[in-house]
Amino acid sequence: MKLNLTLNGTARSADVPERTLLADLLRDTFGMTGTHVGCDTSQCGCCTVHVDGMAVKSCTMLAVQADGCSVTTIEGLGADGLHPVQVAFSQCHGLQCGFCTPGMVMASVDLLRRNPQPTPAEIAEGLAGNLCRCTGYVNIIRAVQQASEILQKEAS
Amino acid sequence: MYAFNYQRAESVGSAAAALSADASAKVLSGGMTLLPSMKHRLIAPSALIDLARLPELIGVREEGPHWWVGAATRHQEVAAHAGLQQAIPGLADLAGLIGDPQVRARGTLGGSLANNDPSADYPAAALALRARILTERRDIAADDFFLGMFATALQPDEIITGVRFCTPVRCAYAKFKHPASGYAMAGVFVAQYPAAGAEHGGWRVAVTGVANGVFLWHEAAQALAQQSPTPPLLRDDAIDDVHAPAAYRCHLALQMLNQACQAL
């Protein structure tokens, strides 16, 4: 089935079987391997991307459901260098092995869009759809708090 | 997942016609349960008819003494709706407790009700809030809609278009989440309506996650009406599994009832 979408700001088209998952379209057809597939059962959130500005799990969405949509992956996040959330994850060491990080960053960007100054409890709830098996989440929550401060400064 | 045909519905009517023409076709909305079920090869529909973008199925609006929520309205939109937060706070809170943020960005009211998972949240709201489930051919009282585990009064080719909730005097929902899945181990929705002429003095208590399907807890509603202690919940069909034995689930329901009442 033919589909058209905007991927990281660029118009793209593909012809894939209907059962193709969005995660597989992004990785296999478009080579955007920053979107990770961890559990493939919509538990871990590693495959989180933005579809029309909202964080979704791309392993639980058909590619054809994104037809006509604007999709942003971790590769398309920073317009010029790293996005402030990526900078904060780096500075706060909000990762260890890094496998969950693209999903964590995409979910955090979505959280900060909806709630620009979240409390630690709101960050934990906002990242409930993303699992990290390394960090214990402490530095991830710090990173989101720092990203919030950076984005607030940028906005003011 | 097995191969299937995909078509985006142009209207509810065309979707209903496509369903009638193919007995193994299914409608797709958010896909948060349907797609994982297909990936696990638990089901293999011949076709998916995608309703998610039909504008007539999307929205939240006040209609006199009711609130209408479109079947394809996503949980995140219900949770964030300022008017609904004011009028039926328990319903907006419930939508914000479903799954996780990514699931709430895709999952829909109609999908949740049509699936009728015994641990899903929305069925408790529909039952407690005297909802009418609207389809393309009729409307069904929530009291007659839920028929036990994954079973509803819907015909195989019938499509939910929206839900009309009766605005209560006050209401609240409390849920003990399964720590991994986010589903309700016990979820209790309490709603109070004007007492005049109403059963149990206008109180409605619906319970999800505890038994074979969502149910009205009449003894609790009666106790609220009489301001007497709630008797323990006793159910022959209480879920008894590796996550929680039946007695524990029934005890959780009582705790969630207390939490919901404190939040009223």
Boltz contact constraints between the chains, C-beta under 6 A:
constraints:
  - contact:
      token1: [A, 18]
      token2: [B, 4]
      max_distance: 6.0
  - contact:
      token1: [A, 18]
      token2: [B, 6]
      max_distance: 6.0
  - contact:
      token1: [A, 19]
      token2: [B, 1]
      max_distance: 6.0
  - contact:
      token1: [A, 19]
      token2: [B, 3]
      max_distance: 6.0
  - contact:
      token1: [A, 48]
      token2: [B, 102]
      max_distance: 6.0
  - contact:
      token1: [A, 54]
      token2: [B, 105]
      max_distance: 6.0
  - contact:
      token1: [A, 55]
      token2: [B, 102]
      max_distance: 6.0
  - contact:
      token1: [A, 56]
      token2: [B, 102]
      max_distance: 6.0
  - contact:
      token1: [A, 56]
      token2: [B, 105]
      max_distance: 6.0
  - contact:
      token1: [A, 56]
      token2: [B, 106]
      max_distance: 6.0
  - contact:
      token1: [A, 57]
      token2: [B, 102]
      max_distance: 6.0
  - contact:
      token1: [A, 60]
      token2: [B, 35]
      max_distance: 6.0
  - contact:
      token1: [A, 64]
      token2: [B, 6]
      max_distance: 6.0
  - contact:
      token1: [A, 126]
      token2: [B, 101]
      max_distance: 6.0
  - contact:
      token1: [A, 128]
      token2: [B, 100]
      max_distance: 6.0
  - contact:
      token1: [A, 129]
      token2: [B, 100]
      max_distance: 6.0
  - contact:
      token1: [A, 129]
      token2: [B, 101]
      max_distance: 6.0
  - contact:
      token1: [A, 129]
      token2: [B, 102]
      max_distance: 6.0
